[in-house]
Amino acid sequence: MVEESLERRPGGRSGALYSLRVYPAFRLLFGTTLATNAAFWMWSLLSGWLALVLTDSPFFVGLTGFLNGIPMLLVSLPAGVVIDRIDRRLVLLAAQVVVAAVTVLLVTLLWLGRLQPWELLVAAFLSGAGMAFVFGTRSALVANLVGREALANAVALTSMAQNAPRIVGPALAGPLVGAIGLTGAFAVCALFQLLSVAITARLPRIRPAAGGGSFWRAFLEGLETVWRREQLLALMALAALPTLLIFPYMNFLPVFARDELGLGATGLGVLMALNGLGAVLGSVVVAARRHYGESPRVLVVSVSLFAAAVFAFAHAPVAWLSGLFLLVAGVTGAMYMAATNTLLQLAVEDTVRGRVFSVYLLTWGLLPIGTLPAGAVADAWGAPLAVSVLTVLAMLAIGLVTLRFPVLRQTTLWPERSRTAPRIG
């Protein structure tokens, strides 16, 4: 096995695309992230629209989102142990194969005209389980593929690769539904997943970061690491709030588009694309301004503005104003997510990185907990009220968490730790 140490590479250290210029392996990760997330965001639009078509129920739309997100709660923690103890490339490849297989099976059932609502729920759950491994493994891989001087830039570029498809994916999905139907649109989604599998297979092998010992002991070590470090605990507490109280709005975009704004699938795609455009802009800002991604204060400000933008979207009376607020929500939400990921990367050593990020992904498992009751409220009193209540609660909770953890009000970077990334070969 040929080993290549991940020392700092020659070349300029400035510019938004620094990590892509200098690290070939990171370019592969960037490519597979683009393909996977193009499929992911198409799935988000298409599955919500399909749920609405099959049942005409906002609650069922929320239930679909619930089952797509609940695997984050069920598998993210044990997934973290796997990510730290097994070749991360292999874990990522296996997870993406599972997601691709589920999408292909759904396309087959649609093509045969045999898809039942309960089958959509099962597919949402299985796809969510695979994506729980994908997200966790990809986050851990970033620090393995770039030098430390490029970490903040690489995290922001990964965020951009995750969010850029939110422009193309939904914008493509809407017209595709009109042109070739839901079956054809889901087939394109499956093709993106298969492309991602092909790119992932070219990534270099990553030596396991953690040593031996029992699975249970390794599992507990990840939880203890977060609990005993004030910085990590503050980040996790703040990360849980937008997932629980702000991001559920994404699952109700089909309801807003059809019932509040009078738009069809194409209009829904435009709204999601504007949100994605904002997310790309926010990611580029963090990639170009390294100190933004390393500042706890920027993290707090961006997540607060994110909540305010979503609240404004819920009350926008016309489509163009809704699109504007979704654009702002995309910018601020992406800045918040990039800053959270960067601060986590800087705060932990590689031997526990997968497990710490699995705890972070556990906070994403709170999304269905917010989505399901919000769906019930939307059924009874409308989607605008449901989203408004959640975002007001989010802004209050963000203030309380910031008061509880003074470190979140600082402008300085997290204390830096010297570390050597695992060798690839």
C-alpha positions in Angstrom: 0.0 0.0 0.0 1.4 3.4 -1.0 1.2 6.0 1.7 0.9 9.7 1.1 1.1 12.0 4.1 -1.3 14.8 4.1 1.2 17.6 4.7 0.6 21.1 3.6 0.8 21.3 -0.1 2.6 24.0 -2.1 0.7 26.8 -3.7 -1.3 29.8 -2.6 -3.3 29.5 0.6 -5.9 32.1 -0.4 -9.0 32.0 -2.5 -12.4 30.4 -2.2 -11.3 27.3 -4.2 -8.0 26.7 -2.5 -8.8 23.1 -1.3 -10.0 22.1 -4.8 -6.9 23.4 -6.4 -4.4 21.7 -4.0 -6.0 18.4 -3.0 -7.0 15.9 -5.7 -8.7 13.5 -3.3 -10.9 16.3 -2.0 -11.9 17.1 -5.6 -13.3 13.5 -5.7 -15.2 14.0 -2.5 -16.5 17.3 -3.8 -17.7 15.6 -7.0 -19.5 12.8 -5.2 -21.1 15.3 -2.8 -22.5 17.3 -5.8 -24.0 14.1 -7.3 -25.4 12.7 -4.1 -27.0 16.0 -3.0 -28.5 16.7 -6.5 -30.3 13.4 -6.0 -31.1 14.2 -2.3 -32.7 17.6 -3.1 -34.6 16.1 -6.0 -35.8 13.4 -3.6 -36.9 16.0 -1.1 -39.1 17.8 -3.7 -40.4 14.7 -5.5 -41.2 12.6 -2.4 -43.1 15.5 -0.8 -45.0 16.2 -4.0 -45.7 12.4 -4.5 -46.9 12.2 -0.9 -49.3 15.1 -1.6 -50.5 13.5 -4.8 -51.1 10.1 -3.3 -53.0 11.3 -0.2 -53.9 15.0 -0.5 -52.8 15.3 3.1 -50.3 17.8 4.6 -50.1 15.4 7.5 -48.9 12.6 5.3 -46.3 15.0 3.8 -45.1 15.6 7.3 -45.1 11.9 8.0 -43.0 11.2 5.0 -40.5 13.8 6.2 -40.6 12.2 9.7 -39.7 8.7 8.4 -37.0 10.1 6.2 -35.4 11.9 9.1 -36.0 9.5 12.0 -33.1 7.2 11.1 -30.7 10.0 12.1 -31.9 9.3 15.7 -31.7 5.6 15.4 -28.5 4.9 13.5 -26.3 8.0 13.7 -24.5 7.1 17.0 -23.6 3.5 16.1 -22.7 4.8 12.7 -20.1 7.0 14.3 -18.3 4.0 15.8 -18.3 2.3 12.4 -16.9 5.4 10.7 -14.0 5.6 13.2 -13.2 1.9 13.0 -13.6 1.0 9.3 -12.1 2.4 6.1 -14.3 5.6 5.7 -14.2 5.2 1.9 -15.8 1.8 2.2 -18.5 3.0 4.6 -19.4 5.9 2.3 -19.5 3.6 -0.7 -21.8 1.0 1.0 -24.2 3.7 2.2 -24.5 5.3 -1.2 -25.2 1.9 -2.8 -28.1 1.4 -0.3 -29.6 4.8 -1.2 -29.2 4.2 -4.9 -30.9 0.8 -4.6 -33.9 2.2 -2.7 -34.3 4.9 -5.4 -34.2 2.4 -8.2 -36.8 0.2 -6.5 -39.1 3.2 -6.0 -38.8 4.0 -9.7 -39.6 0.4 -10.6 -42.8 0.5 -8.5 -43.9 3.8 -10.0 -43.2 2.5 -13.5 -45.3 -0.6 -12.8 -48.1 1.5 -11.3 -47.9 -0.4 -8.0 -46.6 2.1 -5.5 -48.8 2.4 -2.4 -48.5 5.2 0.2 -47.0 2.8 2.8 -44.3 1.8 0.3 -43.3 5.5 -0.1 -43.0 5.7 3.7 -40.7 2.6 3.8 -38.6 4.0 1.0 -38.3 7.3 2.9 -37.1 5.4 6.0 -34.5 3.3 4.2 -33.2 6.2 2.2 -32.9 8.2 5.4 -30.9 5.4 7.1 -28.4 5.3 4.2 -28.1 9.1 4.2 -27.3 9.1 7.9 -24.2 7.1 7.1 -23.4 9.3 4.1 -23.6 12.6 5.9 -21.5 11.3 8.9 -18.8 9.7 6.8 -18.5 12.6 4.5 -18.1 15.1 7.3 -15.3 12.9 8.9 -13.6 12.5 5.6 -13.0 16.2 5.0 -10.2 16.4 7.6 -8.6 13.2 6.2 -8.3 14.6 2.7 -6.9 18.2 3.3 -4.2 19.8 5.4 -5.2 21.7 8.5 -4.5 25.0 6.9 -7.3 24.2 4.4 -9.8 22.8 6.8 -12.1 25.8 7.1 -12.0 26.4 3.4 -12.7 22.7 2.7 -15.7 22.6 5.1 -17.2 25.6 3.4 -16.6 24.1 -0.1 -18.3 20.9 1.1 -21.2 22.9 2.3 -21.3 24.6 -1.1 -21.3 21.2 -2.8 -24.2 20.1 -0.6 -26.2 23.3 -1.3 -25.4 24.0 -5.0 -27.6 21.0 -6.1 -30.5 22.7 -4.3 -30.5 25.1 -7.3 -30.2 22.5 -10.0 -32.0 19.6 -8.3 -35.4 21.2 -7.5 -35.3 23.5 -10.5 -34.8 20.4 -12.7 -37.3 18.2 -10.8 -40.2 20.6 -11.3 -40.1 20.8 -15.1 -39.2 17.1 -15.3 -42.5 16.2 -13.5 -44.4 18.2 -16.1 -42.4 16.8 -19.0 -41.8 13.1 -18.2 -43.9 12.6 -15.0 -43.0 11.6 -11.5 -41.6 8.3 -12.6 -39.2 9.9 -15.1 -38.1 12.5 -12.6 -37.4 9.8 -9.9 -35.4 8.0 -12.6 -33.1 11.0 -13.1 -32.8 11.1 -9.3 -31.6 7.5 -9.4 -29.1 8.3 -12.1 -27.5 10.9 -9.9 -27.2 8.4 -7.1 -25.5 5.9 -9.3 -23.1 8.5 -10.6 -22.2 9.3 -6.9 -21.5 5.6 -6.3 -19.1 5.6 -9.3 -17.2 8.7 -8.1 -16.9 7.4 -4.5 -15.3 4.2 -5.7 -12.3 6.3 -6.8 -11.6 7.8 -3.4 -8.4 6.7 -1.6 -8.6 4.3 1.3 -8.5 5.8 4.8 -6.9 3.9 7.6 -9.3 3.5 10.6 -8.8 6.4 13.0 -9.8 4.5 16.2 -8.1 1.5 17.7 -9.5 -1.7 19.1 -11.7 -2.3 22.2 -15.4 -3.1 22.5 -18.0 -1.6 20.3 -19.9 -0.4 23.4 -16.9 1.2 24.9 -16.2 3.1 21.7 -19.8 4.1 21.5 -19.7 5.6 25.0 -16.4 7.4 24.4 -18.0 9.5 21.7 -20.8 10.6 24.0 -18.4 11.3 26.9 -16.2 13.4 24.6 -19.1 15.7 23.8 -20.4 15.8 27.4 -17.1 16.7 29.0 -16.1 19.5 26.6 -17.9 22.7 27.1 -17.2 23.9 23.6 -18.7 20.7 22.0 -21.7 20.8 24.3 -22.4 24.4 23.4 -22.2 23.6 19.6 -24.5 20.6 20.0 -27.1 22.5 22.0 -27.1 25.3 19.4 -27.2 22.8 16.5 -30.3 21.1 17.9 -32.5 24.2 17.9 -32.7 25.0 14.2 -33.1 21.3 13.3 -36.0 21.0 15.7 -37.6 24.4 15.2 -36.5 26.0 11.9 -35.7 23.4 9.2 -39.1 21.7 9.3 -40.3 24.5 7.0 -38.5 22.6 4.2 -41.0 19.7 4.4 -43.9 22.1 4.0 -42.7 23.9 0.9 -45.1 21.8 -1.2 -48.0 22.9 1.0 -46.9 26.6 0.8 -46.4 26.4 -3.0 -49.8 24.8 -3.8 -52.2 26.0 -1.0 -50.8 29.4 0.0 -49.1 30.7 -3.2 -51.1 28.9 -5.9 -48.0 27.4 -7.6 -47.5 24.0 -9.2 -44.5 21.7 -9.2 -42.5 24.0 -11.4 -43.1 27.0 -9.0 -42.1 24.8 -6.1 -38.9 24.0 -7.8 -38.2 27.7 -8.3 -38.7 28.4 -4.6 -36.4 25.6 -3.6 -33.8 26.7 -6.2 -33.8 30.2 -4.8 -33.3 28.8 -1.3 -30.4 26.7 -2.7 -28.9 29.7 -4.5 -28.8 31.5 -1.1 -27.2 28.5 0.5 -24.4 28.5 -2.2 -23.8 32.3 -1.7 -23.6 31.7 2.1 -21.1 28.9 1.6 -19.0 30.9 -0.8 -18.8 33.8 1.8 -17.5 31.4 4.5 -15.1 29.7 2.0 -13.6 33.1 1.1 -13.6 34.5 4.6 -12.0 31.8 6.8 -12.6 33.7 10.1 -16.4 33.6 9.5 -16.3 29.8 9.8 -14.2 29.9 12.9 -16.2 32.5 14.8 -18.8 31.4 17.4 -20.3 34.9 17.3 -20.9 34.6 13.5 -22.5 31.2 14.2 -25.1 32.8 16.7 -25.8 35.8 14.5 -26.3 33.7 11.3 -28.7 31.2 13.0 -30.8 34.0 14.5 -31.1 35.7 11.1 -32.0 32.3 9.6 -35.0 31.9 12.0 -36.1 35.5 11.3 -36.0 34.9 7.5 -38.1 31.7 7.7 -40.6 33.5 9.9 -40.9 36.2 7.3 -41.3 33.6 4.5 -44.2 32.1 6.3 -46.1 35.4 6.2 -45.1 36.6 2.7 -48.3 37.4 0.7 -46.9 36.9 -2.8 -44.6 34.4 -4.5 -41.7 36.8 -5.4 -41.5 38.0 -1.7 -41.5 34.3 -0.6 -38.7 33.6 -2.9 -36.7 36.6 -1.6 -37.0 35.4 2.0 -36.1 31.9 1.0 -33.0 33.3 -0.6 -32.0 35.1 2.6 -32.8 31.9 4.6 -30.5 30.0 2.3 -27.6 32.4 2.9 -27.9 32.6 6.7 -28.7 28.9 7.1 -25.6 27.9 5.0 -23.3 30.2 7.0 -24.6 28.7 10.2 -24.0 25.1 9.0 -20.6 25.9 7.6 -19.5 27.6 10.9 -20.9 24.7 13.0 -19.0 22.1 10.9 -15.7 24.1 10.9 -15.8 24.6 14.7 -16.5 20.9 15.3 -13.6 19.9 13.0 -11.2 22.2 14.8 -12.3 21.1 18.3 -11.8 17.3 18.0 -9.0 14.9 17.2 -9.4 12.4 14.4 -9.7 9.3 16.6 -13.1 10.4 17.8 -14.1 12.6 14.8 -16.6 10.1 13.4 -18.3 9.6 16.8 -18.5 13.4 17.5 -20.0 14.0 14.1 -22.5 11.2 14.7 -23.7 13.1 17.8 -24.0 16.2 15.6 -26.0 14.2 13.2 -28.2 13.0 16.1 -29.3 16.6 16.4 -30.5 16.3 12.8 -32.6 13.4 13.9 -34.7 16.0 15.8 -36.0 17.2 12.4 -38.9 14.7 12.3 -39.8 15.5 15.9 -40.5 19.1 14.9 -42.0 18.1 11.5 -44.6 15.7 12.7 -46.5 18.0 15.2 -46.0 20.9 12.8 -47.9 18.7 10.2 -50.8 18.3 12.6 -50.9 22.0 13.3 -50.7 22.7 9.5 -53.7 20.4 8.9 -55.8 22.1 11.5 -54.8 25.8 11.3 -52.5 26.1 8.2 -48.8 25.9 7.4 -48.0 29.6 8.0 -49.1 29.3 11.7 -47.2 26.1 12.2 -43.9 27.5 10.8 -44.4 30.8 12.7 -44.8 29.1 16.1 -41.7 27.0 15.5 -39.5 29.9 14.5 -40.6 32.2 17.4 -39.7 29.3 19.8 -36.4 29.0 18.0 -35.4 32.6 18.4 -36.2 32.5 22.1 -34.3 29.2 22.6 -31.2 30.5 20.7 -31.1 33.5 23.1 -31.2 31.2 26.1 -28.5 28.9 24.8 -26.3 31.8 24.0 -26.7 33.1 27.6 -26.0 29.6 29.0 -22.7 29.2 27.1 -20.6 32.4 27.1 -18.1 30.8 24.7 -20.8 31.3 21.9 -20.5 35.1 22.4 -16.7 35.1 21.6 -15.1 36.2 18.4 -11.9 34.2 18.9 -11.3 30.8 17.3 -11.7 27.6 19.1 -8.4 26.5 20.8 -6.4 24.8 18.2 -5.1 21.3 18.7 -2.1 19.8 16.9 -3.0 16.7 15.1 -1.9 14.6 12.2 -4.5 13.3 9.7 -4.6 9.6 9.0 -2.6 8.6 6.0 -4.3 7.5 2.8 -3.2 4.8 0.5 
